Amino acid sequence: MAKDVRWKLLVATPDDSEAFLIKRLLDGEEIPCRMEWDRTYPGSEQGAQRRKVRVYVALEDFEASQEILESDDREDGPV
């Protein structure tokens, strides 16, 4: 019988490219993730609507996933 996975939100971003980059980073570490797109959420004061993509990881992979994202941020820091 398959184990039920408990998912935890890792990051939410309006940028699809950023979400796919995060997915590739996690895939490279063999950490499965799930992506979900909101239909819309309130945007700017002009009333614009924007989408948001959420990246979820299994609860047991959450801390390792955070460390991967933090180390990637450090590598991309100022030169």
C-alpha positions in Angstrom: 0.0 0.0 0.0 1.3 3.4 -1.0 2.4 5.8 1.8 0.3 9.0 2.1 2.5 12.0 1.5 1.9 15.1 3.7 2.9 18.1 1.6 4.2 21.4 3.0 4.4 24.8 1.2 8.0 25.6 0.4 7.5 28.8 -1.6 4.9 30.9 -3.3 5.8 33.2 -6.2 4.1 35.0 -9.0 7.0 34.1 -11.3 6.6 30.8 -13.2 10.3 30.8 -14.2 11.4 31.0 -10.5 9.0 28.1 -9.6 10.4 25.9 -12.4 14.0 26.8 -11.4 13.2 25.7 -7.8 11.7 22.5 -9.2 14.8 21.8 -11.2 17.0 22.4 -8.1 14.9 20.0 -6.1 14.8 17.4 -8.9 18.6 17.5 -9.0 18.6 16.5 -5.3 16.0 13.9 -6.0 13.4 15.7 -3.8 9.9 15.3 -5.3 7.8 18.4 -5.4 4.4 19.5 -6.4 3.4 22.8 -8.1 0.0 24.4 -8.0 -1.2 27.6 -9.8 -3.7 29.9 -8.3 -6.3 31.2 -10.7 -5.7 34.8 -9.7 -5.1 36.9 -6.6 -5.5 40.6 -6.1 -2.6 42.5 -7.7 -1.7 46.1 -7.7 -3.9 49.0 -6.5 -5.0 49.4 -10.1 -7.0 46.2 -9.6 -4.8 44.0 -11.7 -5.0 40.3 -11.2 -1.9 38.1 -11.0 -1.4 34.4 -10.7 0.7 32.7 -8.0 2.4 29.4 -8.2 3.1 27.4 -5.0 5.8 24.8 -4.7 5.2 22.0 -2.2 7.5 19.3 -0.9 6.9 16.3 1.3 7.0 17.2 5.0 10.0 15.0 5.6 11.9 16.9 2.8 11.0 20.4 3.9 14.2 21.2 5.9 16.5 19.8 3.3 14.6 21.8 0.6 15.0 25.0 2.6 18.7 24.4 2.9 19.0 23.9 -0.9 17.2 27.1 -1.6 19.3 29.0 0.9 22.6 27.7 -0.4 21.5 28.6 -4.0 20.7 32.1 -2.8 24.1 32.5 -1.3 25.7 31.3 -4.5 23.8 33.9 -6.5 24.6 36.7 -4.1 26.5 39.9 -4.9 29.9 39.5 -6.7 
